[in-house]
Amino acid sequence: GIPKATVPPTQSQPAYASVLAVLERLEAAYARLDVNEVARIWPSRAGQFRNQRSALNGMSLDVVQSQITINGDTATVRCELRWKYDWKRSNPAGESSTANAELTLRRTPDGSWVIIRP
């Protein structure tokens, strides 16, 4: 999962920790095939995941971060997303995929974070 990186001196320790925590929740939600939790954390991916879920025995997501930048109520996570799929039957999509990503997160009133882009 998410490496325990040291907090850059310019970042707030609690905000940085809360961004890491939501990324860990996202990984756990995919591992449990929990569509509702994915929808809470990454709403724009929920529909795609809901469609895939019935064809999956399991899957995993590793968010390999390279940089987290927090500016007020917005965070940017530059990372590599590593997906692994355990399909119920052979699927042309393959068993894994990797993508470099820049995730934009917005802090919610309860202090959690939601991925708003992509």
Salt bridges, closest charged atoms under 4 A:
GLU24 OE2 - LYS4 NZ 2.30
ASP34 OD2 - ARG32 NH2 3.06
GLU37 OE2 - ARG25 NE 2.84
GLU37 OE1 - ARG40 NH2 2.86
ASP73 OD1 - ARG107 NE 2.95
GLU80 OE2 - ARG82 NE 2.36
GLU102 OE1 - ARG78 NE 3.11
